[in-house]
Structure formats: C-alpha cells, structure tokens
Amino acid sequence: MKKSTIVTLAATAAVIGLSGWYMKSGGNHAAPAGKQASGPQGPTTVSVVAPQRRDVPVVLQANGTVTPISTVDLHPQTTSTIVRVHIKEGQFVKAGELMFSLDDRSARANVEKAAAQVARDRAALADVERQYQRAEDLLAQKYVAQGAVDTLKSQVEAAKAVLAADLAAASAVGVDASYNTIRAPMSGRVGAINVYAGSLVQMSTSLTTVTQLDPINVAFTLPESALGGLLEAQRRGAVPVRVTQPTSDKELTGALSFIDSTVDPVAGVIRVKAQFDNKVTSLWPGQYVNAQLVSHVLPNATVIPQNAIISNTQGTFIYAVDGDQSARVVPVKRLHAFGDFAAVSGLKGNEQVIVDGKQNLRPGGKVRIATADKALDATVTKG
C-alpha cells in the first residue's frame, strides 16, 4: 500500500474518533447558568378597580351660535324724501320710538281733503234726516203720500252709506299718511343707517335694521340619540343651558326654548335653541359659544374608568378577575361617557374590573393583582 494512502486513512479515522468523543461528552455536561430554557409563562400582573354606583347626569355639549330672536330690516312703505333722521347708528331704541320722518305735505293735504268730504257727508245726512222726520209728521196728518216718505227714507240710507264710504276713505288716507313717520317696531339696537336727510327713498330702500338683543338665543345642534332625553326633560320643566365664550371663563345660564320638529337625516342631528337674558349684552349676535346642558340623569348607574373598556370587532367588553384568579370577559354597553369615566350596563357591581395590564390578557388567562403583590413585598421587606 502506498504511503499517501496510509496517511489519508489515518487522518479520517482520527476525525471520526474525535467527533464521537465530543458527542458523548456533550450529552453529559450541564448548560451554563442563565442559558436554560424558560418554563411556562406565569400569571399577568394587573390592577383592578371596583365599579361605583351613583347618579350620573347626562351632560350634552355642543358649539353654538348666538342669534337674535328677531331682526327687522326697515323699509319705507311709500316713495318720498327723508326730512329728518331721529336716531343714531348703534343706538338702543324702544318700541314705538320715532326713527325717520318723511316729507308728508301731500299726505296732510289728502287727510284734510278726506276730512272735509266726511264733514260734507255728515251735513247732507243731517239735512236728509230732518226732511224725513218732517215727512213722517206730515204723513201722520195725511198731508203727504206714503211714497214721498219712502223716498226720503231711501235718501237717508243712501246718505249714511256715502258717509260710511268716505269715513273708510279718510281712514285709508290716514294710514297712508302714517307711512311718513317710521317708528321702531320693537325694542332693540339700531344697525347701520343707509340714508340721510334729503335722501329719496322707495319701498325697496333699506333704511336700517333693528335687532332685539334682550332676550337673545343661542342655536346649536345635538345628536339624534339625545332627542328622547331632551323631550322628557322639557316635559318635566325648564331645562337649564349654560354657555361660555371661548375667550372668557364667565358662564351664562339660560333655558332650552326650542326643539326642531325634524331631525336632519343627513347629519343625524337636531337643531335646538336656548334663550338667555342679555340686559348687559354679554352675548352678541354671530358669536360662537360653548353650550352645555343636562338632558337627564341615569339613576344608580354603574361607573367604571373608560380605560377599562375594550372595543373591537366582537363588541364592547371588560376583563374581570374571576374567582380562580383568571381573566373573564364581561360584555358591557357604554351608556354615557364623562371625562375619564363611563356609565355602563352589563355589570352586577361587585366585579373586580381590570384596568391596567389587560393588553397582555387572553380570556381565561391567570392574573395576579398588583395591590396584592405590593402588600406581599412590604411584608417581606419588613420581615
């Protein structure tokens, strides 16, 4: 046999022998400390709270807009010339206060003419009535025929009709004449004045506006789901509404005054209004405010922290600690959320609701309550 072949066979045998020795000895050696495989996962540490029982007011909040109860755009009812403007822009006026005077010379002449016509009719009626009275006396003495008396009676009735017609015409002329003095239709604030003394105005000319500022409305919308509670609250009496302005912490209190007859089918909201006293003009038309009202109260409701509630495709639920220290799924329904808490249904009230640590839980998974661990640690430290 050649020398090279012998060397190769010897090397191969040595490698095989070393491999066998390594595998044999490796099976008898322990793994280094810290390298052992971990055992089954232990219980999940969680913190729990007990549900509270209390009356929960259902508070609704919305952004609202201040709107006047009424705004009147003043127009003349005749074509004429402004003689005098009696008010100033921004002035507060009372109902019936004189604001504008128009040229009324022609109207006064028509009123005087109508009055003269009425006076003439009265005189004519009085003359015919006297003739009729004399004719009746003569008829009783048989000096005149019945036909003559009947004719005079007809003339009396005709004179009365003429007088009535002219009285109506005089009244109409008086109405036309009243159009030459324009008075405030209500108490309110005068807007911008668009005319001056000497301006020719027509019925299409806008003179100014009068806006009622006290009381005043705040209009806003609420979700359709709040309608039932709002109607029930309104049936019980006045529903207080509080508003605050974004630039002020001052809170104003009014009362719900209007609930619209229909729900907006697109947005799913309903329009409402609240009325406020505004003697010091704290609210101004067009302002944006934050409105808040209590529609109803949930009596003896079950309250838990909002961060205990889990919502997914399967529904809304919480994890509660079961008697065997495992996590149990309890379906709940959120009735009303307020701040960090929510009123829910579906709980008996004696559950231990898991708040922290629920992200690592599975239904039936073992749990360890954090407060118990802290108490145990304190005992061990003290010992």
C-alpha positions in Angstrom: 0.0 0.0 0.0 1.3 3.4 -0.8 2.4 5.8 2.0 0.0 8.7 1.0 -3.0 6.3 1.1 -2.0 5.1 4.6 -1.7 8.8 5.9 -5.2 9.6 4.5 -6.9 6.7 6.2 -5.3 7.5 9.5 -6.5 11.1 9.4 -10.0 10.1 8.6 -10.1 7.6 11.5 -8.8 10.4 13.8 -11.6 12.8 12.8 -14.3 10.1 13.3 -13.0 9.3 16.7 -12.9 12.9 17.9 -16.4 13.5 16.7 -17.7 10.5 18.7 -15.9 11.6 21.8 -17.4 15.2 21.6 -20.9 14.0 21.2 -20.6 11.6 24.1 -19.1 14.0 26.5 -21.5 16.9 25.4 -24.5 14.9 26.5 -23.1 14.6 30.0 -22.3 18.3 30.5 -24.9 20.8 32.0 -25.9 24.0 30.3 -24.2 27.2 31.6 -26.2 29.2 34.2 -28.7 31.6 32.6 -28.9 29.6 29.4 -31.6 27.1 30.5 -34.9 27.1 28.6 -37.6 29.1 30.3 -40.6 27.3 31.7 -44.4 28.2 31.2 -45.4 31.9 31.3 -46.6 33.0 34.8 -49.7 35.0 35.7 -50.1 38.5 34.3 -49.9 41.3 36.8 -52.9 43.6 36.6 -54.5 46.4 38.6 -58.2 46.4 39.3 -61.0 48.7 40.4 -64.4 48.2 41.8 -67.4 49.7 39.9 -69.1 52.6 41.6 -72.8 53.2 42.0 -74.0 56.7 41.6 -76.4 59.0 39.8 -74.9 60.2 36.6 -76.2 63.4 34.9 -76.1 63.0 31.1 -74.3 66.2 30.0 -74.5 67.2 26.4 -72.0 69.7 24.9 -72.1 71.5 21.6 -70.7 74.6 19.8 -73.4 77.2 19.4 -74.1 80.5 17.6 -75.7 83.5 19.2 -78.7 84.5 17.2 -81.2 87.3 17.9 -84.8 86.4 18.5 -85.8 88.9 15.8 -84.2 91.4 13.4 -86.2 93.8 11.3 -84.9 95.4 8.2 -86.8 98.8 7.9 -88.1 99.9 4.5 -90.4 102.8 3.7 -93.8 102.0 2.5 -94.0 104.9 0.1 -91.9 106.9 -2.2 -90.8 110.1 -0.5 -87.9 112.2 0.7 -86.2 111.9 4.2 -86.9 115.0 6.2 -85.2 114.0 9.4 -83.3 111.1 10.9 -84.1 111.0 14.7 -81.7 108.2 15.7 -78.0 107.3 15.5 -76.2 104.2 14.5 -75.8 101.7 17.4 -78.5 103.4 19.5 -80.9 101.4 21.6 -84.5 102.3 20.9 -87.8 101.4 22.5 -90.8 100.0 20.7 -92.7 102.9 19.0 -89.9 105.4 19.2 -89.7 107.8 16.2 -86.8 107.0 13.9 -87.4 108.7 10.5 -89.7 111.5 9.3 -90.6 111.6 5.6 -92.0 114.5 3.5 -95.7 114.4 4.4 -97.1 117.6 2.8 -99.1 115.7 0.2 -100.3 113.2 2.7 -101.5 116.0 5.1 -103.4 117.6 2.2 -105.1 114.3 1.4 -106.0 113.9 5.0 -107.6 117.4 5.2 -109.5 116.7 1.9 -110.9 113.4 3.3 -111.9 115.1 6.5 -113.7 117.9 4.5 -115.6 115.2 2.5 -116.7 113.5 5.7 -117.9 116.8 7.1 -119.9 117.4 3.9 -121.4 113.9 4.1 -122.4 114.4 7.7 -124.2 117.7 6.8 -126.0 116.1 3.9 -127.1 113.2 6.0 -128.4 115.5 8.8 -130.4 117.5 6.2 -132.0 114.4 4.7 -132.8 113.0 8.2 -134.6 116.3 9.0 -136.6 116.1 5.8 -137.5 112.5 6.5 -138.6 113.4 10.1 -140.9 116.2 8.8 -142.4 114.0 6.1 -143.3 111.4 8.8 -145.1 114.1 10.8 -147.0 115.2 7.7 -147.8 111.6 6.8 -149.4 111.3 10.3 -151.6 114.3 9.4 -152.2 112.9 6.0 -150.7 115.9 4.2 -148.2 113.8 2.2 -148.3 110.5 0.5 -146.6 107.4 1.8 -144.4 107.3 -1.4 -142.8 110.6 -0.6 -141.9 109.4 2.9 -140.4 106.2 1.5 -138.3 108.2 -1.0 -136.9 110.3 1.8 -136.1 107.2 3.8 -134.1 105.8 0.9 -132.2 109.1 0.7 -131.3 108.8 4.3 -130.0 105.3 3.9 -128.0 106.4 0.8 -126.5 109.3 2.7 -125.5 107.0 5.5 -123.8 104.7 3.0 -121.9 107.6 1.4 -120.8 108.8 4.8 -119.5 105.3 5.7 -117.6 105.1 2.4 -116.0 108.5 2.9 -115.1 107.6 6.5 -113.3 104.4 5.2 -111.6 106.5 2.6 -110.5 109.0 5.3 -109.1 106.1 7.4 -107.2 104.8 4.4 -105.7 108.3 3.7 -104.7 108.4 7.4 -102.9 105.1 7.1 -101.1 106.4 4.0 -100.1 109.5 6.0 -98.8 107.4 8.8 -96.2 105.9 6.5 -94.4 109.2 6.6 -93.3 108.6 10.2 -91.3 105.4 10.7 -91.2 104.1 14.3 -89.3 101.3 15.9 -91.3 98.1 15.6 -89.7 96.7 18.8 -87.1 97.5 21.4 -83.6 96.8 20.1 -80.3 98.1 18.8 -80.1 100.2 15.6 -77.8 99.0 12.9 -76.0 101.0 10.2 -78.1 103.8 8.8 -78.1 103.9 5.0 -80.0 107.2 4.4 -79.7 110.8 5.4 -82.0 113.9 5.4 -82.8 114.7 1.8 -82.4 111.2 0.5 -85.1 110.0 -1.9 -86.3 106.6 -0.7 -88.6 104.0 -2.3 -90.1 100.8 -0.9 -87.0 98.8 -1.9 -84.7 101.2 0.0 -83.2 99.7 3.2 -83.2 102.4 5.9 -81.6 100.5 8.8 -82.1 97.4 11.0 -83.4 97.0 14.5 -82.1 93.9 16.3 -83.5 92.6 19.5 -80.7 91.8 21.9 -82.6 91.1 25.2 -83.5 88.3 25.5 -81.3 86.5 22.9 -81.0 83.0 21.6 -78.1 80.5 21.2 -78.7 78.0 18.5 -76.8 74.6 18.3 -77.3 71.0 17.3 -77.3 67.8 19.3 -77.0 64.2 18.3 -80.2 62.4 17.3 -79.8 60.0 20.1 -80.3 62.8 22.6 -83.8 63.7 21.4 -85.7 61.3 23.7 -84.0 62.6 26.8 -84.4 66.3 25.7 -88.2 65.9 25.2 -88.6 64.1 28.5 -86.6 66.8 30.3 -88.7 69.5 28.6 -91.9 67.9 29.8 -90.7 67.9 33.4 -90.0 71.7 33.2 -87.4 74.2 32.3 -84.1 72.7 31.1 -81.1 74.8 32.1 -78.5 75.6 29.5 -75.0 77.0 30.3 -72.8 78.8 27.8 -69.3 80.1 27.9 -67.4 82.1 25.4 -64.0 80.8 24.0 -62.3 84.0 25.2 -63.9 84.1 28.6 -64.5 81.9 31.6 -67.7 83.7 32.5 -70.7 81.3 32.5 -74.2 82.4 31.5 -77.3 80.4 32.3 -80.4 80.2 30.2 -83.2 77.7 29.4 -84.0 75.5 26.5 -86.6 77.2 24.4 -86.9 75.3 21.1 -86.5 71.8 19.7 -86.9 71.5 16.0 -89.7 69.4 14.6 -87.5 67.3 12.3 -84.1 65.5 12.6 -81.5 66.2 9.8 -81.4 62.8 8.1 -78.0 63.5 6.6 -76.1 64.7 9.6 -78.2 62.8 12.2 -78.6 65.9 14.4 -81.5 68.0 15.7 -81.5 71.8 15.9 -82.3 73.4 19.3 -82.3 76.9 20.8 -81.8 78.3 24.3 -82.9 81.7 25.5 -80.8 84.0 27.7 -81.4 87.3 29.5 -79.0 89.7 27.9 -79.5 93.0 29.7 -75.8 93.8 29.8 -75.2 92.4 26.3 -72.8 89.7 27.3 -73.9 87.8 24.2 -73.7 89.4 20.7 -75.3 88.0 17.5 -72.9 85.9 15.5 -70.7 84.9 18.4 -69.6 81.3 18.8 -70.1 79.9 22.3 -69.8 76.5 24.0 -73.2 75.2 25.2 -73.8 72.6 27.8 -77.0 71.1 29.2 -78.1 68.1 31.3 -80.8 66.2 29.3 -81.5 63.6 32.1 -79.9 61.7 34.9 -79.0 58.0 35.0 -80.1 56.9 38.5 -77.8 54.5 40.4 -75.6 53.9 37.3 -72.6 51.6 37.3 -69.5 53.7 36.7 -66.0 52.4 35.7 -62.9 54.0 34.2 -63.0 54.5 30.4 -59.6 52.8 30.0 -61.0 49.6 31.3 -63.4 49.3 28.3 -62.2 47.4 25.3 -63.9 47.7 21.9 -63.1 45.5 18.9 -64.9 43.8 16.0 -66.5 41.4 18.5 -68.1 44.2 20.6 -67.5 46.1 23.8 -66.4 44.4 26.9 -64.2 44.5 30.0 -61.9 41.9 31.7 -62.9 41.0 35.3 -61.0 38.8 37.7 -62.8 35.5 38.2 -62.9 33.5 41.4 -59.9 31.3 40.3 -57.8 34.4 39.6 -58.3 34.2 35.9 -59.5 36.9 33.4 -63.1 36.7 32.4 -64.8 38.6 29.6 -67.9 40.6 30.5 -69.8 42.3 27.7 -70.9 45.9 28.6 -72.7 48.7 26.9 -71.4 52.3 27.3 -74.4 54.4 28.3 -72.7 57.8 28.8 -69.0 58.8 28.9 -67.9 61.8 31.0 -64.2 62.6 31.5 -62.2 59.6 32.4 -65.2 57.6 33.4 -68.3 56.0 31.8 -71.6 54.7 32.9 -72.2 51.2 31.6 -74.7 48.4 31.7 -73.9 44.7 31.9 -72.1 44.6 35.3 -73.5 43.5 38.7 -71.4 46.0 40.5 -69.3 43.5 42.6 -66.7 42.7 39.9 -63.0 43.4 40.0 -62.6 45.3 36.8 -59.1 45.0 35.3 -57.7 48.5 34.3 -54.0 48.1 33.7 -52.3 45.0 32.2 -55.3 44.0 30.0 -53.3 44.4 26.8 -51.5 41.1 27.7 -54.5 39.1 28.7 -56.5 36.4 27.0 -59.8 35.1 28.2 -59.2 32.5 31.0 -55.6 33.7 31.5 -54.2 33.7 35.0 -53.8 37.1 36.7 -52.0 38.5 39.7 -53.5 41.7 41.3 -50.8 44.3 41.7 -52.0 45.5 45.0 -51.6 42.1 46.5 -48.0 41.9 45.2 -47.3 45.3 46.8 -48.7 44.1 50.1 -46.6 40.9 49.9 -43.4 42.8 49.1 -44.0 45.2 52.0 -44.4 42.2 54.4 -41.2 40.5 53.1 -39.2 43.7 53.4 -40.4 44.4 56.9 -39.5 40.8 58.0 
